[in-house]
Amino acid sequence: MSMSIEECAGAREGFPRPFPDTPSNVLEQFRLKGKVVVVTGAADGIGLAVAEAMAEANGHVALWYNSNDAAVKKARELAELHGVKAASYKVDVSDSEQVQKAILAVVEEFGKIDIFIANAGMCVMKTILDLTLDEYKKQMSVNVDGVVYCANMSGRIVTVPVDQPVYNATKAFVTHFGKSLAREWRDFARVNIVSPGYFDTKMGAGPLDANEVYRMSVLGRQGHVKEIKGLYLYLASDASTYMTGSDVLVDGGYVLP
């Protein structure tokens, strides 16, 4: 049965909510001045590109890394180049204690966390029959448990689909987890998911599947990390204040029929 306007307005106390107090100028909406952004898996690839985008928009950046300590140098470079505060933290996101300590360390150093981008992930490129139990557990601990642990803070949940069954399953979890958080955290945070296709990174297409990627992609190539920076900035900025629970696909047309 349809409800009247009066009935709809009275169904939820305090609604409709007011519009956010954000700039009307679109370029100002994209600026992150004064905002503190955490990016996991920020030593290279998409994670580093995202950290660069946040710093280029005048945001302060905390780069989390684990196996690649290049993030230490990258943080110094971002700070010097863009005049922002940037720091690096060695964190194994599959370890809840390390995640909690790192969150506290960031808050102590930066004073707060405004945006959390859970980008860290791993993939063992094997079929399900060739995958060892230890490899399966490791992927689950990083790609699933790591995102859950990082969800102690409000943020934008990130997923990266690749043609490998266990990896895909972990990212399916992250996608639906992000949508659930968008509803659960609706009073204090927005949560969106980014689903990149094949990008020219160490987790991109290898020699055995590169030709198939080129054939399947409408654009006939892998993506360059600079081509996804703007999307992450949009989701992190005041330009996307009416967007939450969305899964944004950036794959060069790979999944088109």
C-alpha positions as CSV (number, residue, x, y, z in Angstrom):
1,M,0.0,0.0,0.0
2,S,1.3,3.4,-0.9
3,M,2.1,6.0,1.8
4,S,1.2,9.6,1.8
5,I,3.9,12.3,1.9
6,E,2.9,13.1,5.5
7,E,3.1,9.4,6.4
8,C,6.5,9.0,4.7
9,A,7.9,12.1,6.4
10,G,6.7,10.9,9.8
11,A,8.1,7.3,9.4
12,R,11.6,8.2,10.5
13,E,12.3,10.8,13.1
14,G,14.7,13.5,12.1
15,F,14.1,13.0,8.3
16,P,14.7,14.3,5.8
17,R,18.2,15.1,6.8
18,P,19.9,18.4,5.8
19,F,22.2,18.7,2.8
20,P,25.9,18.5,3.8
21,D,27.7,21.8,4.4
22,T,30.2,21.4,1.5
23,P,31.5,23.8,-1.2
24,S,29.4,24.4,-4.3
25,N,32.5,24.9,-6.5
26,V,33.3,21.5,-7.9
27,L,37.1,22.0,-7.8
28,E,36.8,23.0,-4.1
29,Q,34.8,19.8,-3.5
30,F,37.8,17.7,-4.6
31,R,40.3,19.3,-2.2
32,L,41.2,17.3,0.8
33,K,43.0,20.1,2.7
34,G,43.1,19.2,6.4
35,K,41.9,15.6,5.8
36,V,43.9,12.6,7.0
37,V,43.9,9.6,4.7
38,V,45.1,6.1,5.4
39,V,45.9,3.9,2.4
40,T,46.9,0.2,3.0
41,G,49.1,-1.6,0.5
42,A,50.5,1.8,-0.4
43,A,54.1,0.9,-1.4
44,D,53.4,0.4,-5.1
45,G,50.7,-0.2,-7.7
46,I,47.2,1.2,-7.2
47,G,47.8,1.8,-3.5
48,L,50.7,4.1,-4.2
49,A,48.8,5.9,-7.0
50,V,45.9,6.5,-4.6
51,A,48.2,7.8,-1.9
52,E,49.7,10.2,-4.6
53,A,46.2,11.4,-5.5
54,M,45.3,12.1,-1.9
55,A,48.5,14.2,-1.4
56,E,48.0,16.0,-4.8
57,A,44.6,17.1,-3.4
58,N,46.3,18.5,-0.3
59,G,45.4,15.6,2.0
60,H,47.7,14.3,4.7
61,V,48.6,10.6,4.0
62,A,49.5,7.6,6.1
63,L,51.0,4.9,3.8
64,W,50.7,1.4,5.2
65,Y,52.9,-1.3,3.8
66,N,54.1,-4.8,4.7
67,S,56.6,-6.5,2.4
68,N,57.8,-3.5,0.4
69,D,59.5,-0.8,2.4
70,A,59.6,1.5,-0.6
71,A,56.7,3.2,1.1
72,V,59.1,4.8,3.6
73,K,60.8,6.8,0.8
74,K,57.6,7.4,-1.0
75,A,56.1,9.1,2.1
76,R,59.0,11.5,2.3
77,E,58.7,12.3,-1.3
78,L,55.0,13.0,-1.1
79,A,55.5,15.3,1.9
80,E,58.2,17.3,0.2
81,L,56.5,17.5,-3.2
82,H,53.1,18.5,-2.1
83,G,53.7,20.2,1.2
84,V,51.5,17.8,3.2
85,K,52.2,15.5,6.1
86,A,53.0,12.0,5.1
87,A,54.3,9.0,7.1
88,S,54.7,5.3,6.5
89,Y,53.8,2.4,8.8
90,K,54.8,-1.3,8.5
91,V,51.6,-3.2,9.1
92,D,50.5,-6.8,8.4
93,V,46.8,-6.2,7.9
94,S,46.1,-9.9,8.6
95,D,47.2,-9.3,12.2
96,S,44.5,-7.6,14.2
97,E,46.9,-6.4,16.9
98,Q,49.2,-4.7,14.3
99,V,46.2,-3.0,12.7
100,Q,44.9,-1.7,16.0
101,K,48.4,-0.4,17.0
102,A,48.8,1.2,13.6
103,I,45.4,3.0,13.8
104,L,46.4,4.3,17.3
105,A,49.8,5.4,15.9
106,V,48.2,7.3,13.0
107,V,45.8,9.1,15.3
108,E,48.6,10.0,17.7
109,E,50.7,11.4,14.8
110,F,48.0,13.0,12.7
111,G,45.4,13.7,15.3
112,K,42.6,11.9,13.5
113,I,41.6,9.7,10.5
114,D,39.1,11.0,8.1
115,I,39.3,8.5,5.2
116,F,40.4,4.9,5.3
117,I,41.2,3.1,2.0
118,A,41.6,-0.7,2.5
119,N,43.6,-1.5,-0.6
120,A,46.0,-4.2,0.6
121,G,45.5,-7.6,-1.0
122,M,47.3,-10.6,-2.4
123,C,46.7,-13.2,-5.0
124,V,48.2,-16.6,-5.7
125,M,47.7,-17.2,-9.4
126,K,46.8,-20.9,-9.2
127,T,43.8,-23.0,-9.9
128,I,41.8,-24.3,-7.0
129,L,43.2,-27.8,-7.4
130,D,46.8,-26.5,-7.4
131,L,46.4,-24.1,-4.5
132,T,47.8,-25.3,-1.1
133,L,45.9,-25.0,2.1
134,D,48.5,-22.6,3.4
135,E,48.1,-20.4,0.3
136,Y,44.4,-20.4,0.7
137,K,44.6,-19.4,4.3
138,K,47.0,-16.6,3.6
139,Q,44.8,-15.1,0.9
140,M,41.8,-15.2,3.2
141,S,43.7,-13.7,6.1
142,V,44.9,-10.7,4.0
143,N,41.9,-10.1,1.7
144,V,39.1,-10.9,4.1
145,D,40.4,-10.7,7.7
146,G,42.5,-7.7,6.8
147,V,39.6,-5.7,5.6
148,V,37.4,-6.6,8.6
149,Y,40.2,-5.5,11.0
150,C,40.7,-2.2,9.1
151,A,36.9,-1.6,9.4
152,N,37.5,-0.4,12.9
153,M,37.7,3.0,11.2
154,S,35.3,4.6,8.7
155,G,36.5,4.4,5.1
156,R,36.1,3.4,1.5
157,I,36.4,-0.4,1.1
158,V,38.4,-1.5,-1.9
159,T,38.1,-4.7,-3.9
160,V,40.2,-5.9,-6.9
161,P,38.8,-8.7,-9.0
162,V,41.1,-11.1,-10.7
163,D,40.4,-14.4,-12.6
164,Q,41.4,-16.8,-9.8
165,P,38.7,-18.6,-7.8
166,V,39.8,-18.1,-4.1
167,Y,40.9,-14.5,-4.8
168,N,37.6,-13.8,-6.5
169,A,35.7,-15.3,-3.5
170,T,37.6,-13.0,-1.1
171,K,36.8,-10.0,-3.1
172,A,33.1,-10.9,-3.4
173,F,33.1,-11.0,0.4
174,V,34.7,-7.5,0.5
175,T,32.1,-6.1,-1.9
176,H,29.1,-7.3,0.1
177,F,30.8,-6.4,3.4
178,G,31.3,-2.9,2.1
179,K,27.6,-2.6,1.1
180,S,26.6,-3.9,4.6
181,L,28.9,-1.4,6.3
182,A,27.4,1.4,4.1
183,R,24.0,0.7,5.8
184,E,25.3,0.0,9.3
185,W,27.5,3.1,9.3
186,R,25.0,5.4,7.6
187,D,25.0,7.8,10.6
188,F,28.7,8.6,10.5
189,A,30.4,7.3,7.4
190,R,30.1,6.5,3.7
191,V,31.4,3.3,2.3
192,N,32.0,2.6,-1.3
193,I,33.8,-0.2,-3.2
194,V,36.1,0.2,-6.2
195,S,36.5,-2.9,-8.5
196,P,39.5,-2.4,-10.8
197,G,40.0,-4.7,-13.7
198,Y,43.5,-5.5,-15.0
199,F,46.0,-2.7,-14.3
200,D,49.7,-2.7,-15.3
201,T,51.0,-3.5,-11.8
202,K,52.7,-6.5,-10.2
203,M,49.2,-7.9,-9.6
204,G,48.1,-7.2,-13.2
205,A,48.1,-9.6,-16.2
206,G,51.1,-11.8,-16.4
207,P,52.7,-13.3,-19.6
208,L,50.3,-16.3,-19.6
209,D,47.1,-14.3,-19.6
210,A,48.1,-10.9,-21.1
211,N,46.8,-11.7,-24.6
212,E,43.5,-12.8,-23.2
213,V,43.2,-9.6,-21.3
214,Y,43.9,-7.6,-24.4
215,R,41.3,-9.6,-26.3
216,M,38.6,-9.3,-23.7
217,S,39.1,-5.6,-22.8
218,V,37.2,-3.3,-25.1
219,L,40.0,-0.8,-24.9
220,G,42.5,-3.5,-25.8
221,R,45.0,-3.0,-23.0
222,Q,45.5,-2.9,-19.2
223,G,44.9,0.2,-17.3
224,H,47.6,2.6,-16.1
225,V,47.3,3.5,-12.4
226,K,47.0,7.2,-13.2
227,E,43.7,6.3,-14.8
228,I,42.1,5.3,-11.5
229,K,43.4,8.1,-9.2
230,G,40.5,10.4,-10.0
231,L,37.9,7.9,-9.0
232,Y,39.5,7.3,-5.6
233,L,39.7,11.0,-5.1
234,Y,36.1,11.5,-6.0
235,L,35.0,8.9,-3.5
236,A,37.2,10.3,-0.8
237,S,36.2,13.9,-1.4
238,D,33.1,16.1,-0.8
239,A,32.2,15.6,-4.5
240,S,30.6,12.2,-3.6
241,T,28.7,13.1,-0.5
242,Y,25.5,11.5,-1.9
243,M,27.2,8.2,-2.8
244,T,27.5,5.2,-0.5
245,G,27.2,1.5,-0.9
246,S,28.2,1.6,-4.6
247,D,30.6,-0.8,-6.3
248,V,32.4,1.1,-9.1
249,L,33.8,-1.0,-11.9
250,V,36.9,0.3,-13.7
251,D,38.0,-2.4,-16.2
252,G,38.3,-1.0,-19.7
253,G,35.2,-2.8,-20.7
254,Y,36.5,-6.3,-19.8
255,V,33.2,-7.7,-18.5
256,L,31.0,-6.3,-21.3
257,P,29.0,-8.9,-23.2
